[in-house]
C-alpha cells in the first residue's frame, strides 16, 4: 500500500515528525489530554464513539486511530480490527464509499487488510465519478469529499485508475474552479478548494497556473489564521485545517501561523477534546483529528519551545 494521510482524505503521507522530536509529542499537556479523551471513547466491543455509548461507528473509529497515529501512540486492538473487517460485505463491497473509507483507512493505519478485495467495488464507483450537485443528500456538507475518499482509497490500495477516468475526473473537478482561484459550487470555499487540490494532486495534475494561491491568501485572517470564504470573519476548525492543507499542497507558507495555533489551542475543551471553535459546540473526535493534524503540520514552522509556551 502507498501511504496517504487522508484526514479529510488527501495527499501527503503518514510520516509526521518522530514522537520525541515532534513539539506536540505525548508529554505535552495538550496532547496528553487529547489522548485521554480519545481513549475514553473506545467501545468495549471494538471501535469508537465520541458520545461514549456502546455504539461504535466508522468515522469516530477512523478519527481516533488517526489521532493516535499522529501522536505516535501504538494502537492495535483485536476487537476494533474485527469490527472494521465486519463492515465489509462478502463480495468486497460496503454500504457506502464513506463506510469503505473509514474502515479501509483505519485498517491501513493499523497495518491490517480487509477480508475481501475491495478493488472491484471501488472501481465500479470510479466509473461513475460524475454527480449532480443538486441531487446531493442534505447531510452531505462537502461537494468533493466522497470523490476524494474514493480517489484516496485507490491510491493507498494501489488500485489503478485508467487514463480516461483520470482525465475525466480532473476535467470534472476543474468545472468547479472559480474566477478567484478557489473551487466550489456557486462560490469558492476553502474546504472545497483543499479537497479539489487533493484530488488533482492524487491524480497527478499540476497545480501551477490555477491562481489558487490568491484565493488562499484572500481567506487568511489575523483573527484565526483562516476563514471559510473570503470577506468573512467566521472561522471553524475545519476552515483552518483546510487552509493549512491547501497551503501545503501549493507550497505556500501561511501568513498567520501563530494565530492558527492559538485558535486551534483555544478550541480544546476541558475534557481534552476539540470543538469547532472556542466555546462553540461540543468536542468530537472529528474536530480533534482536524486539530492535531493542523498542529502537526504547523509544527514545522514553529520552534518547539514556542509551541509549548502557547499550549499552556
Secondary structure, DSSP 8 states (H G I E B T S, - for coil): ------SSS-SS-S----TTT-TT-TTSHHHHHHHHHHHTTB-TTSSB-TT-SS--BHHHHHHHHHHHHHTT-----HHHHHHHHTTS-TTS--S-HHHHHHHHHHHHHTT---SS--HHHHHHHHTT----GGGS-TT---SSHHHHHHHHHHHHTT----HHHHHHHHHHHHTTB-TTS-B-SSS-BHHHHHHHHHHHHHTT---TTS-HHHHHHHTEETTTEE-SSTT-----HHHHHHHHHHHHHTT---S-HHHHHHHHHHTB-TTS-B-SBTTBS--BHHHHHHHHHHHHHHTTTS-HHHHHHHH-
